[in-house]
Amino acid sequence: MTRGFWVIAATVLVAWMLAVLPMPEWAVAFRPEWSLVVLAYWGMAVPRRVSIGWFWLVGLGLDVLLGTLLGQHALALALVGWVIGRLYLQIRVFPVWQQALVMLTLVALYEFVLFWTDGISGTRSVIRWQPIITTAVLWPWAFLLLRQVRRRFDIS
Amino acid sequence: MIGRLDPKPLFLRGPSLTTRLVVCALASVVLMTLDHRQQQLDRVRVALSVVLYPVPWLVDAPFRFAAWLGESAGSHAVLVAENRELRTAIRGNAAALLRFAALEEENRRLRALLQAAQTHDYIVEVARLLSVDLDPFRHQLMLNRGDRHGVVRGQALIDAHGVMGQVNRINPFTSYALLITDPSHAIPVEVNRNGLRTIARGTGDADRLDLPYLPNNSDIAVGDLLVTSGLGGVFPPGYPVGTVTAVTRRPGERFAEISATPAALLNRSREVLLVRPGTEP
């Protein structure tokens, strides 16, 4: 349990809180996928620390917090973690706006998995396209902020 | 820098990424399958909820604080006015209750004459909703009462206007309630006007219930009040559920298409009541 672990855990906690933070009715659909953003950053910046295991566990936490089927968000995030684990060397050197495009694709994958598992388990839902956009728009700012955090606490 | 050894290996070690993905995916599928069959994973979920309890607690904290601040910093004049209003309301309610008590007594006597089953008494407890947003496609609420406060699975949840739902998952300090509008929820109701019994199903729409099991020729009309019938034993009888808003009878179809609006303020009530059979100790 190094300091790096606790810093990453703290950012995850904030992401979890933002995931259940009450928002006005009209804004709920646009809630960005905060956990995905935070984990994607760490998975890309420090892949030796944050890999699929983290993605899966954070997803499981989301399932418990949101009251969805256990394993649903975990599966979706684990898939994202796999893509990032594969491509982190490339994504890292992209300019930020290009990274945002990668995020767009990853969130689309994530939402599709959620939609698909909802369908299999018989929960009526529609594909959530709004978070795909808001998360991609959020990425550059989140990236800069989390990079500051990483440099400040010297996590590598 | 050339000549210096990088302490970290260039490639990630351990089982390959894809192996780990397969393990995680399998674990997810197993969890989802077990969880879908209700109750098998309740212990796991409760354990995880306890670990994660700080998250909803922290999110709810500012709202609790604001409520507390509003109460303690409210000006004298406002409090006095509120107090006066409440007194008037209590007086009105007391007058209404006088008649109710007489009616209830009469009802009990008549039931005794008919040798019909006695009705239960119900204990009502106040609970508060935690200010957290849950999955938007599941109509659920999180309450600040749990196992430690004596909440039990299946307990009915009502607000001042009608039935909201039932408790379906219990943690030590919190519990989750399923609303009557969730697509997986159905509630036994009767038409208040003539006692016609049926079942109201949730639609996934926050202001619509469906009554899919009434034949075309049944006696139901727009504006009819639906109340709980008490069948099924979960909901106490006689609480308003909703009002019929549309009745479509198609000659070729066997069943009429009927929809209703819930009576309870499902997404506005903050203070809710938990009802369970029993008498006050």
Chai-1 contact restraints between the chains, C-beta under 6 A:
chainA,res_idxA,chainB,res_idxB,connection_type,confidence,min_distance_angstrom,max_distance_angstrom,comment,restraint_id
A,W16,B,V55,contact,1.0,0.0,6.0,A-B,restraint_1
A,M17,B,V55,contact,1.0,0.0,6.0,A-B,restraint_2
A,M17,B,L58,contact,1.0,0.0,6.0,A-B,restraint_3
A,M17,B,V59,contact,1.0,0.0,6.0,A-B,restraint_4
A,V20,B,V59,contact,1.0,0.0,6.0,A-B,restraint_5
A,V20,B,V132,contact,1.0,0.0,6.0,A-B,restraint_6
A,V20,B,D133,contact,1.0,0.0,6.0,A-B,restraint_7
A,L21,B,V59,contact,1.0,0.0,6.0,A-B,restraint_8
A,P22,B,S131,contact,1.0,0.0,6.0,A-B,restraint_9
A,P22,B,D133,contact,1.0,0.0,6.0,A-B,restraint_10
A,V28,B,P136,contact,1.0,0.0,6.0,A-B,restraint_11
A,I52,B,R20,contact,1.0,0.0,6.0,A-B,restraint_12
A,I52,B,L21,contact,1.0,0.0,6.0,A-B,restraint_13
A,I52,B,C24,contact,1.0,0.0,6.0,A-B,restraint_14
A,W56,B,C24,contact,1.0,0.0,6.0,A-B,restraint_15
A,G61,B,L52,contact,1.0,0.0,6.0,A-B,restraint_16
A,V64,B,L48,contact,1.0,0.0,6.0,A-B,restraint_17
A,V64,B,S49,contact,1.0,0.0,6.0,A-B,restraint_18
A,V64,B,L52,contact,1.0,0.0,6.0,A-B,restraint_19
A,L65,B,L52,contact,1.0,0.0,6.0,A-B,restraint_20
A,L65,B,V55,contact,1.0,0.0,6.0,A-B,restraint_21
A,L66,B,L134,contact,1.0,0.0,6.0,A-B,restraint_22
A,L66,B,D135,contact,1.0,0.0,6.0,A-B,restraint_23
A,G67,B,L134,contact,1.0,0.0,6.0,A-B,restraint_24
A,G67,B,D135,contact,1.0,0.0,6.0,A-B,restraint_25
A,G67,B,Q140,contact,1.0,0.0,6.0,A-B,restraint_26
A,G67,B,Y176,contact,1.0,0.0,6.0,A-B,restraint_27
A,T68,B,D135,contact,1.0,0.0,6.0,A-B,restraint_28
A,L69,B,M32,contact,1.0,0.0,6.0,A-B,restraint_29
A,L69,B,D35,contact,1.0,0.0,6.0,A-B,restraint_30
A,L70,B,L31,contact,1.0,0.0,6.0,A-B,restraint_31
A,L70,B,D35,contact,1.0,0.0,6.0,A-B,restraint_32
A,L70,B,L41,contact,1.0,0.0,6.0,A-B,restraint_33
A,G71,B,S28,contact,1.0,0.0,6.0,A-B,restraint_34
A,G71,B,L31,contact,1.0,0.0,6.0,A-B,restraint_35
A,G71,B,M32,contact,1.0,0.0,6.0,A-B,restraint_36
A,A74,B,S28,contact,1.0,0.0,6.0,A-B,restraint_37
A,L75,B,S28,contact,1.0,0.0,6.0,A-B,restraint_38
A,A78,B,C24,contact,1.0,0.0,6.0,A-B,restraint_39
A,W82,B,L21,contact,1.0,0.0,6.0,A-B,restraint_40
A,G85,B,L17,contact,1.0,0.0,6.0,A-B,restraint_41
A,S121,B,H36,contact,1.0,0.0,6.0,A-B,restraint_42
A,T123,B,F137,contact,1.0,0.0,6.0,A-B,restraint_43
A,R124,B,P183,contact,1.0,0.0,6.0,A-B,restraint_44
A,R124,B,G204,contact,1.0,0.0,6.0,A-B,restraint_45
A,S125,B,F137,contact,1.0,0.0,6.0,A-B,restraint_46
